[in-house]
Structures are given as structure tokens and as C-alpha cells.
Amino acid sequence: MFTGLIREIAEVKNFNGTTLSIKSSYIPKLGDSIAINGACLTVTELFSKGFSVELAHESQSVLATEHLKGKVHIEPAMQLGDRIEGHMVQGHIDCTGKLISIKPQRNGVDFHIELPLDFMPLVIAKGSIAVDGVSLTINDVSEKSFRLTIIDHTMKNTLFHTYKEGRRVNIETDMFARYIQSMFKSKKSLTWDEVDSITALY
């Protein structure tokens, strides 16, 4: 489990399609979970000033692997007792989105991201979403896309300042939205007791 707060901008040492080697000041333990651009991966090797993780076929098919070069976001998994300062992030990427518009504003930058239509019901205004592992708040939602405003602090401390229109980004929707969608899909109707149980999750 993660919070969506990037702990370090690390550097890709090598990626051969399955093994990803990262140079970083943070050194995990063998077998640890670590989020790379938002994807939860397992540390399989340690070396001087870095570590390696493995990408299964499923991960390769879902992630924007073309960006596993140069700089990447990393976040170690939460420890019991840590503060949750972003939102609950699992590191399970749902899909990739496409940056269709980047517009500077007075006190931030608006990013418009287009998603596959199947995932749009999981995106709600003022809800949470993780983009390349960064916990963000959705400003508003249209039929095929949503808008975020990235504040200056986030721009400076993540890779968002390097992003260009047309870039693919890793998307993890809010896990509570996924659970609720699953509950509704499995039932033709809900009782009021069941509705109360769902709202109690929040």
C-alpha cells in the first residue's frame, strides 16, 4: 500500500523489457514492494546504489513502459503507523491515460487527461486519482477526460514539469470507487441496509 507521495526522483540504469534496474539514494530490502511511476513492483536484486525489479507480462501490457528510461517516480511501500498524507494507493495500475491538454494557470497548471471509456465511471469530481504514482484531486470530469490542477510545489517535486501533450501516463483510480462499482455490478438492486454499509466505508 502507498500514499501517492513521491519520495524520490530516481534514475533508470537499464530496462531490458522484463528487468528494470534503478539507481537511487533509497535502498530497499530484497523482496520489498516499491512503486515505480505508480506501479507496485517487487525488488528482486540489490546492487551498489540501486536495485532491480521484475515486470511480469501483465505489467508490461498495462504500463506506459516507454517512460521507463531517464527519470522515474519512486515511493516505498507504507509501514504500519505511517501517516496517510495523500490517499490510499495500491500500486495496481488500471490503464494508461493520454495527456490531451496542458494549460498554465495563475497558480498552477491544468492537465487534461483522456481515459478509455470503461474507466470513466470510476472518475468523479473532487475524488482522488493517482497519475504516474502521484496522488491528485480531480477538478472536473467530462465524457472522455478529466482535469487536474497541479500546484507549483508538485510541479517542482515530480516529473510533471517535463510532461508534454500526447504523453501516456499510468492511471490508478480510487480503490473505493472500484469496490463500489463491483458491488453494484453484482447486484440488480440494493437494500437500504446495504447502502448504509457502503457509505460507512467512508
VODO-584268 format. One record per atom (N, C-alpha, C): x, y, z; residue number from 1; chain. Coordinates in steps of 0.05 Angstrom, whole numbers, plus 5000, padded with zeros to 4 digits. Layout:
<recs>
REC_xx_yy_zz_pos_unit
REC_X_Y_Z_NUM_A .
...
</recs>
This chain:
<recs>
REC_xx_yy_zz_pos_unit
REC_5017_4976_5000_1_A .
REC_5000_5000_5000_1_A .
REC_5018_5025_5000_1_A .
REC_5008_5046_4986_2_A .
REC_5024_5070_4983_2_A .
REC_5006_5094_4989_2_A .
REC_5018_5118_4989_3_A .
REC_5002_5143_4994_3_A .
REC_5000_5161_4970_3_A .
REC_5016_5156_4949_4_A .
REC_5016_5173_4926_4_A .
REC_5033_5198_4929_4_A .
REC_5051_5198_4949_5_A .
REC_5070_5220_4953_5_A .
REC_5098_5210_4944_5_A .
REC_5109_5222_4924_6_A .
REC_5134_5213_4913_6_A .
REC_5157_5220_4932_6_A .
REC_5173_5199_4938_7_A .
REC_5195_5203_4957_7_A .
REC_5222_5210_4944_7_A .
REC_5224_5202_4918_8_A .
REC_5249_5208_4904_8_A .
REC_5245_5207_4874_8_A .
REC_5260_5224_4860_9_A .
REC_5262_5221_4831_9_A .
REC_5287_5205_4826_9_A .
REC_5284_5180_4817_10_A .
REC_5306_5162_4813_10_A .
REC_5313_5160_4784_10_A .
REC_5334_5146_4778_11_A .
REC_5344_5144_4750_11_A .
REC_5344_5115_4741_11_A .
REC_5334_5110_4717_12_A .
REC_5334_5083_4705_12_A .
REC_5363_5078_4696_12_A .
REC_5374_5056_4706_13_A .
REC_5401_5047_4697_13_A .
REC_5399_5030_4673_13_A .
REC_5378_5012_4673_14_A .
REC_5375_4994_4650_14_A .
REC_5347_4982_4651_14_A .
REC_5334_4978_4627_15_A .
REC_5309_4964_4625_15_A .
REC_5310_4947_4600_15_A .
REC_5309_4920_4604_16_A .
REC_5311_4902_4581_16_A .
REC_5284_4891_4572_16_A .
REC_5262_4902_4583_17_A .
REC_5236_4892_4576_17_A .
REC_5223_4877_4599_17_A .
REC_5239_4864_4615_18_A .
REC_5229_4849_4639_18_A .
REC_5242_4858_4665_18_A .
REC_5269_4862_4664_19_A .
REC_5283_4871_4688_19_A .
REC_5289_4901_4686_19_A .
REC_5280_4915_4707_20_A .
REC_5284_4944_4709_20_A .
REC_5304_4950_4731_20_A .
REC_5326_4963_4725_21_A .
REC_5346_4969_4745_21_A .
REC_5346_4999_4750_21_A .
REC_5345_5006_4776_22_A .
REC_5341_5034_4784_22_A .
REC_5365_5043_4801_22_A .
REC_5376_5067_4795_23_A .
REC_5396_5079_4812_23_A .
REC_5382_5099_4830_23_A .
REC_5385_5096_4856_24_A .
REC_5371_5114_4875_24_A .
REC_5387_5117_4901_24_A .
REC_5380_5138_4916_25_A .
REC_5392_5141_4942_25_A .
REC_5378_5123_4962_25_A .
REC_5352_5118_4957_26_A .
REC_5337_5100_4974_26_A .
REC_5343_5071_4966_26_A .
REC_5352_5055_4986_27_A .
REC_5358_5027_4980_27_A .
REC_5339_5010_4996_27_A .
REC_5321_4995_4982_28_A .
REC_5302_4978_4996_28_A .
REC_5315_4952_5004_28_A .
REC_5298_4934_5015_29_A .
REC_5308_4907_5021_29_A .
REC_5298_4888_4999_29_A .
REC_5312_4866_4997_30_A .
REC_5304_4846_4977_30_A .
REC_5276_4836_4984_30_A .
REC_5258_4835_4964_31_A .
REC_5231_4827_4968_31_A .
REC_5212_4849_4975_31_A .
REC_5222_4873_4980_32_A .
REC_5204_4896_4986_32_A .
REC_5187_4903_4962_32_A .
REC_5164_4915_4968_33_A .
REC_5147_4927_4947_33_A .
REC_5155_4957_4944_33_A .
REC_5156_4966_4919_34_A .
REC_5163_4994_4914_34_A .
REC_5148_5003_4889_34_A .
REC_5137_5027_4890_35_A .
REC_5122_5037_4867_35_A .
REC_5141_5053_4848_35_A .
REC_5141_5045_4823_36_A .
REC_5156_5059_4802_36_A .
REC_5136_5070_4783_36_A .
REC_5136_5097_4781_37_A .
REC_5115_5111_4765_37_A .
REC_5087_5100_4771_37_A .
REC_5083_5094_4797_38_A .
REC_5057_5086_4807_38_A .
REC_5052_5056_4807_38_A .
REC_5069_5040_4794_39_A .
REC_5064_5011_4793_39_A .
REC_5079_4997_4816_39_A .
REC_5064_4981_4831_40_A .
REC_5076_4965_4853_40_A .
REC_5092_4942_4841_40_A .
REC_5118_4942_4847_41_A .
REC_5136_4921_4836_41_A .
REC_5153_4910_4859_41_A .
REC_5163_4886_4856_42_A .
REC_5178_4872_4877_42_A .
REC_5208_4874_4872_42_A .
REC_5223_4881_4892_43_A .
REC_5252_4883_4890_43_A .
REC_5264_4855_4888_43_A .
REC_5279_4850_4867_44_A .
REC_5290_4823_4862_44_A .
REC_5320_4822_4865_44_A .
REC_5333_4846_4864_45_A .
REC_5362_4847_4866_45_A .
REC_5371_4873_4877_45_A .
REC_5392_4873_4893_46_A .
REC_5405_4897_4904_46_A .
REC_5433_4899_4892_46_A .
REC_5441_4924_4887_47_A .
REC_5469_4928_4879_47_A .
REC_5477_4955_4890_47_A .
REC_5503_4962_4886_48_A .
REC_5513_4987_4896_48_A .
REC_5497_5011_4885_48_A .
REC_5485_5026_4903_49_A .
REC_5470_5050_4896_49_A .
REC_5444_5045_4880_49_A .
REC_5433_5021_4884_50_A .
REC_5408_5016_4869_50_A .
REC_5396_4988_4873_50_A .
REC_5376_4982_4857_51_A .
REC_5361_4957_4859_51_A .
REC_5348_4951_4832_51_A .
REC_5339_4926_4830_52_A .
REC_5324_4917_4806_52_A .
REC_5297_4906_4814_52_A .
REC_5278_4908_4795_53_A .
REC_5251_4896_4798_53_A .
REC_5245_4882_4773_53_A .
REC_5225_4863_4774_54_A .
REC_5217_4848_4751_54_A .
REC_5189_4857_4742_54_A .
REC_5184_4859_4716_55_A .
REC_5158_4866_4705_55_A .
REC_5146_4841_4692_55_A .
REC_5124_4831_4704_56_A .
REC_5110_4808_4692_56_A .
REC_5097_4817_4666_56_A .
REC_5088_4797_4650_57_A .
REC_5075_4803_4624_57_A .
REC_5051_4821_4628_57_A .
REC_5035_4816_4650_58_A .
REC_5012_4832_4656_58_A .
REC_5019_4862_4660_58_A .
REC_5041_4866_4675_59_A .
REC_5050_4894_4680_59_A .
REC_5059_4907_4654_59_A .
REC_5074_4892_4638_60_A .
REC_5083_4903_4612_60_A .
REC_5060_4911_4594_60_A .
REC_5037_4896_4595_61_A .
REC_5015_4902_4578_61_A .
REC_4998_4926_4587_61_A .
REC_5001_4933_4612_62_A .
REC_4984_4955_4623_62_A .
REC_4999_4981_4626_62_A .
REC_5025_4980_4632_63_A .
REC_5040_5004_4639_63_A .
REC_5050_5019_4614_63_A .
REC_5056_5045_4618_64_A .
REC_5069_5061_4597_64_A .
REC_5099_5056_4599_64_A .
REC_5107_5032_4589_65_A .
REC_5135_5024_4592_65_A .
REC_5155_5041_4577_65_A .
REC_5145_5056_4557_66_A .
REC_5163_5074_4542_66_A .
REC_5176_5095_4559_66_A .
REC_5165_5100_4583_67_A .
REC_5176_5120_4601_67_A .
REC_5194_5108_4622_67_A .
REC_5200_5083_4620_68_A .
REC_5219_5070_4639_68_A .
REC_5247_5075_4629_68_A .
REC_5254_5100_4628_69_A .
REC_5281_5109_4620_69_A .
REC_5285_5137_4632_69_A .
REC_5309_5145_4634_70_A .
REC_5314_5171_4646_70_A .
REC_5305_5172_4675_70_A .
REC_5289_5192_4682_71_A .
REC_5280_5195_4710_71_A .
REC_5252_5182_4714_71_A .
REC_5248_5172_4738_72_A .
REC_5222_5159_4745_72_A .
REC_5215_5167_4774_72_A .
REC_5189_5166_4780_73_A .
REC_5180_5169_4808_73_A .
REC_5183_5143_4823_73_A .
REC_5192_5145_4848_74_A .
REC_5192_5121_4865_74_A .
REC_5180_5128_4892_74_A .
REC_5166_5108_4903_75_A .
REC_5155_5110_4930_75_A .
REC_5156_5083_4944_75_A .
REC_5170_5081_4967_76_A .
REC_5170_5056_4982_76_A .
REC_5142_5051_4993_76_A .
REC_5136_5025_4998_77_A .
REC_5110_5018_5010_77_A .
REC_5108_5030_5038_77_A .
REC_5083_5036_5046_78_A .
REC_5078_5046_5073_78_A .
REC_5086_5026_5094_78_A .
REC_5092_5036_5117_79_A .
REC_5096_5019_5141_79_A .
REC_5073_5023_5160_79_A .
REC_5067_5003_5176_80_A .
REC_5045_5006_5195_80_A .
REC_5051_5029_5214_80_A .
REC_5032_5047_5216_81_A .
REC_5035_5071_5233_81_A .
REC_5042_5096_5218_81_A .
REC_5049_5094_5191_82_A .
REC_5055_5117_5176_82_A .
REC_5031_5135_5172_82_A .
REC_5035_5161_5170_83_A .
REC_5013_5180_5164_83_A .
REC_5005_5176_5135_83_A .
REC_4979_5178_5130_84_A .
REC_4969_5178_5102_84_A .
REC_4964_5207_5094_84_A .
REC_4983_5218_5079_85_A .
REC_4981_5246_5071_85_A .
REC_4970_5250_5043_85_A .
REC_4970_5229_5027_86_A .
REC_4957_5231_5000_86_A .
REC_4931_5217_5001_86_A .
REC_4929_5194_4989_87_A .
REC_4905_5177_4992_87_A .
REC_4915_5148_4990_87_A .
REC_4897_5129_4996_88_A .
REC_4905_5101_4996_88_A .
REC_4909_5092_4967_88_A .
REC_4934_5084_4960_89_A .
REC_4941_5076_4933_89_A .
REC_4952_5048_4935_89_A .
REC_4942_5030_4917_90_A .
REC_4951_5002_4918_90_A .
REC_4975_4997_4899_90_A .
REC_4980_5014_4880_91_A .
REC_5001_5009_4861_91_A .
REC_4992_4990_4839_91_A .
REC_4965_4987_4836_92_A .
REC_4954_4969_4816_92_A .
REC_4943_4987_4793_92_A .
REC_4958_4989_4772_93_A .
REC_4951_5007_4750_93_A .
REC_4927_4996_4735_93_A .
REC_4907_5013_4731_94_A .
REC_4882_5005_4717_94_A .
REC_4886_5007_4687_94_A .
REC_4899_5029_4678_95_A .
REC_4902_5034_4649_95_A .
REC_4921_5057_4645_95_A .
REC_4927_5063_4621_96_A .
REC_4942_5088_4615_96_A .
REC_4922_5109_4605_96_A .
REC_4928_5134_4612_97_A .
REC_4913_5156_4601_97_A .
REC_4931_5172_4583_97_A .
REC_4919_5191_4568_98_A .
REC_4934_5207_4549_98_A .
REC_4931_5237_4556_98_A .
REC_4953_5251_4558_99_A .
REC_4952_5279_4564_99_A .
REC_4944_5294_4538_99_A .
REC_4920_5305_4539_100_A .
REC_4910_5318_4514_100_A .
REC_4912_5349_4515_100_A .
REC_4917_5360_4539_101_A .
REC_4920_5389_4541_101_A .
REC_4935_5396_4567_101_A .
REC_4954_5415_4565_102_A .
REC_4968_5425_4588_102_A .
REC_4967_5456_4586_102_A .
REC_4954_5468_4606_103_A .
REC_4949_5497_4605_103_A .
REC_4958_5510_4631_103_A .
REC_4979_5527_4630_104_A .
REC_4987_5542_4654_104_A .
REC_4965_5561_4664_104_A .
REC_4962_5561_4690_105_A .
REC_4943_5580_4703_105_A .
REC_4959_5598_4722_105_A .
REC_4945_5616_4736_106_A .
REC_4958_5636_4753_106_A .
REC_4974_5622_4775_106_A .
REC_4963_5601_4787_107_A .
REC_4976_5588_4810_107_A .
REC_4978_5558_4807_107_A .
REC_4983_5550_4782_108_A .
REC_4985_5521_4777_108_A .
REC_4983_5516_4747_108_A .
REC_4981_5490_4740_109_A .
REC_4979_5482_4712_109_A .
REC_4957_5461_4710_109_A .
REC_4938_5466_4691_110_A .
REC_4916_5448_4686_110_A .
REC_4925_5426_4667_110_A .
REC_4921_5401_4675_111_A .
REC_4926_5378_4659_111_A .
REC_4900_5364_4652_111_A .
REC_4894_5361_4627_112_A .
REC_4870_5346_4618_112_A .
REC_4879_5319_4608_112_A .
REC_4868_5298_4620_113_A .
REC_4876_5270_4614_113_A .
REC_4852_5254_4603_113_A .
REC_4856_5242_4580_114_A .
REC_4835_5226_4568_114_A .
REC_4839_5196_4576_114_A .
REC_4817_5183_4583_115_A .
REC_4818_5155_4591_115_A .
REC_4801_5138_4573_115_A .
REC_4807_5111_4573_116_A .
REC_4788_5093_4560_116_A .
REC_4761_5095_4573_116_A .
REC_4739_5094_4557_117_A .
REC_4712_5099_4567_117_A .
REC_4705_5080_4590_117_A .
REC_4715_5056_4590_118_A .
REC_4708_5036_4611_118_A .
REC_4716_5046_4638_118_A .
REC_4735_5064_4640_119_A .
REC_4745_5072_4667_119_A .
REC_4734_5099_4676_119_A .
REC_4720_5113_4658_120_A .
REC_4709_5139_4665_120_A .
REC_4689_5138_4688_120_A .
REC_4672_5117_4691_121_A .
REC_4654_5116_4714_121_A .
REC_4668_5116_4741_121_A .
REC_4694_5110_4741_122_A .
REC_4709_5109_4767_122_A .
REC_4721_5136_4773_122_A .
REC_4717_5156_4756_123_A .
REC_4730_5182_4760_123_A .
REC_4708_5202_4767_123_A .
REC_4710_5214_4790_124_A .
REC_4690_5233_4799_124_A .
REC_4702_5260_4807_124_A .
REC_4688_5282_4803_125_A .
REC_4698_5308_4810_125_A .
REC_4703_5309_4840_125_A .
REC_4726_5320_4848_126_A .
REC_4735_5323_4876_126_A .
REC_4743_5296_4888_126_A .
REC_4744_5275_4871_127_A .
REC_4754_5250_4881_127_A .
REC_4784_5248_4877_127_A .
REC_4796_5226_4886_128_A .
REC_4825_5222_4884_128_A .
REC_4832_5204_4861_128_A .
REC_4856_5208_4850_129_A .
REC_4867_5191_4829_129_A .
REC_4897_5192_4831_129_A .
REC_4910_5171_4823_130_A .
REC_4940_5171_4822_130_A .
REC_4949_5171_4792_130_A .
REC_4965_5190_4785_131_A .
REC_4976_5192_4758_131_A .
REC_5006_5189_4760_131_A .
REC_5016_5168_4748_132_A .
REC_5045_5161_4750_132_A .
REC_5054_5160_4779_132_A .
REC_5035_5150_4796_133_A .
REC_5041_5147_4824_133_A .
REC_5037_5171_4842_133_A .
REC_5028_5194_4831_134_A .
REC_5024_5218_4846_134_A .
REC_4995_5221_4854_134_A .
REC_4990_5224_4879_135_A .
REC_4963_5227_4889_135_A .
REC_4953_5255_4882_135_A .
REC_4930_5257_4868_136_A .
REC_4920_5282_4859_136_A .
REC_4889_5283_4862_136_A .
REC_4879_5308_4863_137_A .
REC_4850_5312_4865_137_A .
REC_4839_5320_4838_137_A .
REC_4817_5307_4830_138_A .
REC_4804_5312_4804_138_A .
REC_4787_5338_4807_138_A .
REC_4791_5357_4789_139_A .
REC_4776_5382_4790_139_A .
REC_4748_5378_4777_139_A .
REC_4748_5369_4752_140_A .
REC_4722_5363_4740_140_A .
REC_4725_5341_4718_140_A .
REC_4702_5331_4710_141_A .
REC_4702_5308_4692_141_A .
REC_4684_5313_4668_141_A .
REC_4693_5305_4645_142_A .
REC_4677_5307_4621_142_A .
REC_4671_5278_4611_142_A .
REC_4660_5275_4588_143_A .
REC_4652_5249_4578_143_A .
REC_4676_5230_4576_143_A .
REC_4698_5240_4565_144_A .
REC_4721_5223_4559_144_A .
REC_4747_5230_4574_144_A .
REC_4746_5251_4591_145_A .
REC_4771_5260_4603_145_A .
REC_4765_5274_4630_145_A .
REC_4786_5280_4644_146_A .
REC_4783_5295_4669_146_A .
REC_4805_5316_4671_146_A .
REC_4801_5335_4689_147_A .
REC_4821_5357_4692_147_A .
REC_4832_5358_4720_147_A .
REC_4858_5361_4721_148_A .
REC_4873_5365_4747_148_A .
REC_4887_5392_4746_148_A .
REC_4890_5404_4769_149_A .
REC_4908_5428_4771_149_A .
REC_4932_5420_4788_149_A .
REC_4955_5421_4776_150_A .
REC_4980_5414_4790_150_A .
REC_4992_5440_4802_150_A .
REC_4995_5441_4828_151_A .
REC_5006_5465_4841_151_A .
REC_5036_5466_4837_151_A .
REC_5047_5490_4842_152_A .
REC_5076_5494_4837_152_A .
REC_5093_5474_4852_152_A .
REC_5087_5469_4878_153_A .
REC_5103_5450_4894_153_A .
REC_5104_5423_4881_153_A .
REC_5081_5413_4871_154_A .
REC_5080_5387_4859_154_A .
REC_5096_5387_4832_154_A .
REC_5093_5409_4817_155_A .
REC_5108_5411_4792_155_A .
REC_5138_5409_4796_155_A .
REC_5147_5423_4817_156_A .
REC_5176_5423_4823_156_A .
REC_5187_5397_4834_156_A .
REC_5170_5382_4848_157_A .
REC_5180_5359_4863_157_A .
REC_5172_5332_4850_157_A .
REC_5161_5333_4826_158_A .
REC_5155_5310_4810_158_A .
REC_5165_5314_4782_158_A .
REC_5159_5296_4764_159_A .
REC_5167_5299_4736_159_A .
REC_5147_5313_4719_159_A .
REC_5125_5323_4731_160_A .
REC_5104_5335_4715_160_A .
REC_5114_5359_4699_160_A .
REC_5134_5372_4708_161_A .
REC_5144_5396_4694_161_A .
REC_5157_5388_4667_161_A .
REC_5163_5361_4664_162_A .
REC_5175_5352_4638_162_A .
REC_5154_5341_4619_162_A .
REC_5129_5338_4628_163_A .
REC_5109_5324_4612_163_A .
REC_5099_5342_4588_163_A .
REC_5094_5329_4566_164_A .
REC_5084_5342_4542_164_A .
REC_5057_5330_4533_164_A .
REC_5042_5346_4518_165_A .
REC_5017_5336_4507_165_A .
REC_5022_5311_4490_165_A .
REC_5004_5291_4493_166_A .
REC_5007_5267_4478_166_A .
REC_5021_5244_4494_166_A .
REC_5032_5251_4517_167_A .
REC_5046_5231_4534_167_A .
REC_5025_5212_4546_167_A .
REC_5033_5186_4548_168_A .
REC_5017_5167_4562_168_A .
REC_5025_5167_4591_168_A .
REC_5006_5165_4609_169_A .
REC_5012_5164_4638_169_A .
REC_4997_5140_4651_169_A .
REC_5009_5129_4672_170_A .
REC_4997_5107_4687_170_A .
REC_4975_5118_4705_170_A .
REC_4952_5105_4704_171_A .
REC_4929_5114_4719_171_A .
REC_4920_5092_4739_171_A .
REC_4917_5100_4764_172_A .
REC_4903_5083_4784_172_A .
REC_4880_5098_4795_172_A .
REC_4856_5088_4790_173_A .
REC_4832_5101_4801_173_A .
REC_4829_5095_4831_173_A .
REC_4811_5109_4844_174_A .
REC_4807_5105_4873_174_A .
REC_4797_5077_4879_174_A .
REC_4810_5064_4897_175_A .
REC_4802_5036_4902_175_A .
REC_4774_5033_4913_175_A .
REC_4765_5053_4929_176_A .
REC_4737_5051_4939_176_A .
REC_4717_5053_4916_176_A .
REC_4723_5069_4896_177_A .
REC_4706_5071_4873_177_A .
REC_4704_5044_4859_177_A .
REC_4727_5030_4857_178_A .
REC_4727_5004_4844_178_A .
REC_4710_4984_4859_178_A .
REC_4713_4984_4886_179_A .
REC_4698_4965_4903_179_A .
REC_4668_4970_4900_179_A .
REC_4660_4995_4901_180_A .
REC_4632_5002_4899_180_A .
REC_4620_4995_4872_180_A .
REC_4636_5000_4851_181_A .
REC_4627_4992_4824_181_A .
REC_4623_4962_4822_181_A .
REC_4641_4947_4835_182_A .
REC_4639_4918_4834_182_A .
REC_4614_4909_4849_182_A .
REC_4608_4922_4872_183_A .
REC_4584_4915_4887_183_A .
REC_4559_4920_4871_183_A .
REC_4557_4942_4857_184_A .
REC_4534_4949_4841_184_A .
REC_4531_4930_4817_184_A .
REC_4553_4922_4805_185_A .
REC_4552_4904_4782_185_A .
REC_4541_4876_4790_185_A .
REC_4547_4868_4814_186_A .
REC_4540_4841_4823_186_A .
REC_4511_4839_4833_186_A .
REC_4498_4862_4836_187_A .
REC_4471_4862_4847_187_A .
REC_4452_4877_4829_187_A .
REC_4428_4866_4825_188_A .
REC_4408_4880_4809_188_A .
REC_4395_4903_4825_188_A .
REC_4395_4901_4851_189_A .
REC_4384_4922_4868_189_A .
REC_4397_4921_4895_189_A .
REC_4397_4943_4909_190_A .
REC_4409_4945_4936_190_A .
REC_4388_4952_4957_190_A .
REC_4390_4940_4980_191_A .
REC_4373_4947_5003_191_A .
REC_4385_4972_5016_191_A .
REC_4368_4985_5032_192_A .
REC_4378_5009_5047_192_A .
REC_4400_5001_5066_192_A .
REC_4398_4977_5078_193_A .
REC_4420_4968_5096_193_A .
REC_4446_4966_5081_193_A .
REC_4445_4956_5057_194_A .
REC_4469_4953_5041_194_A .
REC_4481_4980_5033_194_A .
REC_4463_4999_5027_195_A .
REC_4472_5026_5021_195_A .
REC_4486_5038_5045_195_A .
REC_4474_5035_5069_196_A .
REC_4487_5045_5094_196_A .
REC_4514_5032_5098_196_A .
REC_4517_5006_5092_197_A .
REC_4543_4993_5095_197_A .
REC_4564_5004_5076_197_A .
REC_4556_5011_5052_198_A .
REC_4574_5022_5033_198_A .
REC_4583_5050_5041_198_A .
REC_4564_5067_5050_199_A .
REC_4572_5094_5058_199_A .
REC_4589_5094_5083_199_A .
REC_4586_5073_5099_200_A .
REC_4602_5071_5124_200_A .
REC_4631_5067_5118_200_A .
REC_4638_5058_5093_201_A .
REC_4666_5055_5086_201_A .
REC_4681_5081_5085_201_A .
REC_4666_5103_5082_202_A .
REC_4678_5129_5080_202_A .
REC_4678_5144_5107_202_A .
</recs>
